[in-house]
């Protein structure tokens, strides 16, 4: 007898388990990377959010899928109270350690999913989400939750990878999922803006960004060393796109060393809840 297809809720639950496994297994490597290389960007994002909100120094902010607290630590320096939400206990443990090391007494942490936040309506002034939407099967629901918990006049911000217009979503996401099975799908700028619009948000600021990555390092952050089969498969897929950039990674091979490099296309979007 064949098995029936899972209900949407079951599918979502299984995917959330895969996210928790991925970030438990790679907690140290991912946290070290994010805290070392994303701190400057996190401070820029936090400053932009705070600068757009009158009285930000008295405000409260919640960081969804906070990981090791990269964006939370930056935001905590601009507001009176900041909280991080994540479903992976190993990540929350690192976030707590980093907040304590930085002497941040205005932070709290919650182990929860971001599609159903454990907060009342309009209970925060700011909600933000950094580099997490591409892991989530229902990004529209996440944006709705971000909007629900923010008061009218508050701020919502997302920074994430985006799929360049014209790039092949299937090829791009296949490479991402080979590297990391918890990857759900990379949005385009139009799709991200559409989600904000559907949630009734008013765009305040938007900024495209780029990050240059070295392939072996990118794979290592996800737990795959150069000798692994996963590494070889992902590299083969990316190298197959060198000529036409059908994946949107703008990959290129160093003529001297043969090392593979590529570009991550990023987007920062800041909005107001009317």
Phi, psi and omega in degrees: 000132179285156178272148179279157178290145181291151173292156180308319180296322178294319179298316179298316180298319179295322179293320178298324176297322180293324176297314181297320178296314183299314185274349169282314182294328184246024185305313184291311184293319180292315181297318179299317179295309185297316183291326182279321189254349181250000184297318180296316178296319180300320179294320177298316179296313181298318180295322179294318179295309182297322181293341181269355187238118178297137179071027182302330181296342178256004189274171175239146183222144177236132181253116182274138183053057191289344181057226181279008175090023182302306181283328179298315180300318179294316182294324182298337178281354183242350185232171180281328185213134181223141179230147175244138179238131177204153180266356184254109181305324181296323178289319179296323178298317178293321179298318178297316180300316183291322178295319178294319180297327180276357179071030181271103182271358184256025182244145173225164186223145181226130175270103185198161173282162184259359176273348176213084186289144183275047183226153178287162175302144173053036184263357180229157175269332185221138168230139180219159181212117182247121174055045180230333185303326182291348176270349193253135183288334183234070181299329179297321178294323179295316178297321178297319177294320176302318180289321183300318187275355180262140179289157172303134184090354179279181186241145173232137181219142176227137167231131184199169170293149175228158177268119180301145178301134179093345179283155181277113182298320182297314180294314180302309183289332176295315178299314180299319184285331173297315178294318188215102183299345179277356176292130180262308180174140180269130181276156168274167176300318181298320179293318180296314178297324178297320179296319177296318179296318179296332179275002177078025183266151180255117182294133179253315184210150178212140182212119172285146180222168175221148174229131179268127184236149173261130191302312183299320178294318178302317179291322182296323178300329179269004175094014181245119178273162184304332182276358184279155178294324179297316178302313182296319181294314181296319179296318179300318179295319181289321179294332178293345181255009183300322186284318187248356182050041180294342180273343182081011180271351182051047184287147176210151182256131178295122184295337181272313186259342184081359179296144181264128178237156178206172181247130169266123178269125188238163179210134175250127181230127182236133183219163177250141171273114183298000000 
